[in-house]
Amino acid sequence: MPLRLYMHPLASYCWKTLIALYETGVPFEQEVVDLQDPGARERFVRMTPLGKFPVLVDEEANKAFPESSIIIEYLSMKYPAAAKLLPADKDLALRVRLSDRFYDLYVHEKMQKIVADRIRPEGRKDPSGVDRARQELEIALALVDRDMGAGGWATGLTFTMADCAAAPALYYANQVAPFAESHPGAARYLDRLIARPSFARVLEEAAPYFEMFPKG
Ligand SMILES: N[C@@H](CCC(=O)N[C@@H](CS)C(=O)NCC(=O)O)C(=O)O
């Protein structure tokens, strides 16, 4: 098997790449890494010193990539079936990358900040950082609500890398800051993402691990 994805089934950025892989049917193998296991962590960090999931290894090409967006860019360059995730038109591709950045930086990262605080020990929590993350998440969700209520995908009628980014970011944001009432347009977009077979499959595979998700 030429492609191997180092990942964890609960990890949101891994979901982003899994959605891309399931969307395109590119064959790959999953290598689940348990970062709680010191041996597994040490081996993983030797491969990728920042220790972040996902990492895609192309064994045939002898290449390895961290960073979910770069992994999707690589898939779209190498596999014709994945090319649709990044439009050939340069202006459209720029819009997809902009939307991908928006979901990663202003939805996903804010959500991660809130979740990460849940697992900090008492006395080492960061309530003002979490307040700020909640405020910034709220601004981002208002933009999603404004743009996505009427239907379609992140940058138009075609499902792209931006939707791969949006799905995990909005799914987990809705767990930590439910937005169905405050932002119904954003919630309808999340419903469309959840109904998409690629994301539905990711959620089904993650379901056995959901009890590990830190409670608020
Ligand atoms: N910018 C990176 C973010 C990756 C990231 O934050 N991964 C999380 C899981 S969703 C992780 O590896 N966390 C483990 C850790 O930080 O120890 C990407 O797009 O892939």
The ligand as an SDF file (V2000), in Angstrom:
LIG
                    3D

 20 19  0  0  0  0  0  0  0  0999 V2000
   -1.9330   22.5030   11.6350 N   0  0  0  0  0  0  0  0  0  0  0  0
   -1.9660   21.0920   11.8810 C   0  0  0  0  0  0  0  0  0  0  0  0
   -2.6460   20.8570   13.2350 C   0  0  0  0  0  0  0  0  0  0  0  0
   -2.5130   19.4240   13.6910 C   0  0  0  0  0  0  0  0  0  0  0  0
   -3.0310   19.2070   15.1120 C   0  0  0  0  0  0  0  0  0  0  0  0
   -3.2630   20.1470   15.8820 O   0  0  0  0  0  0  0  0  0  0  0  0
   -3.2170   17.9380   15.4400 N   0  0  0  0  0  0  0  0  0  0  0  0
   -3.6790   17.5530   16.7690 C   0  0  0  0  0  0  0  0  0  0  0  0
   -4.7920   16.5130   16.6530 C   0  0  0  0  0  0  0  0  0  0  0  0
   -6.2370   17.1410   15.8840 S   0  0  0  0  0  0  0  0  0  0  0  0
   -2.5510   16.8380   17.5030 C   0  0  0  0  0  0  0  0  0  0  0  0
   -1.7230   16.1800   16.8910 O   0  0  0  0  0  0  0  0  0  0  0  0
   -2.5370   16.9100   18.8210 N   0  0  0  0  0  0  0  0  0  0  0  0
   -1.6150   16.1450   19.6090 C   0  0  0  0  0  0  0  0  0  0  0  0
   -0.6860   16.9910   20.3860 C   0  0  0  0  0  0  0  0  0  0  0  0
   -0.6420   18.2180   20.1650 O   0  0  0  0  0  0  0  0  0  0  0  0
   -0.0060   16.4040   21.2530 O   0  0  0  0  0  0  0  0  0  0  0  0
   -2.7010   20.3890   10.7290 C   0  0  0  0  0  0  0  0  0  0  0  0
   -3.4270   21.0460    9.9640 O   0  0  0  0  0  0  0  0  0  0  0  0
   -2.5050   19.1760   10.5270 O   0  0  0  0  0  0  0  0  0  0  0  0
  1  2  1  0
  2  3  1  0
  2 18  1  0
  3  4  1  0
  4  5  1  0
  5  6  2  0
  5  7  1  0
  7  8  1  0
  8  9  1  0
  8 11  1  0
  9 10  1  0
 11 12  2  0
 11 13  1  0
 13 14  1  0
 14 15  1  0
 15 16  2  0
 15 17  1  0
 18 19  2  0
 18 20  1  0
M  END
$$$$
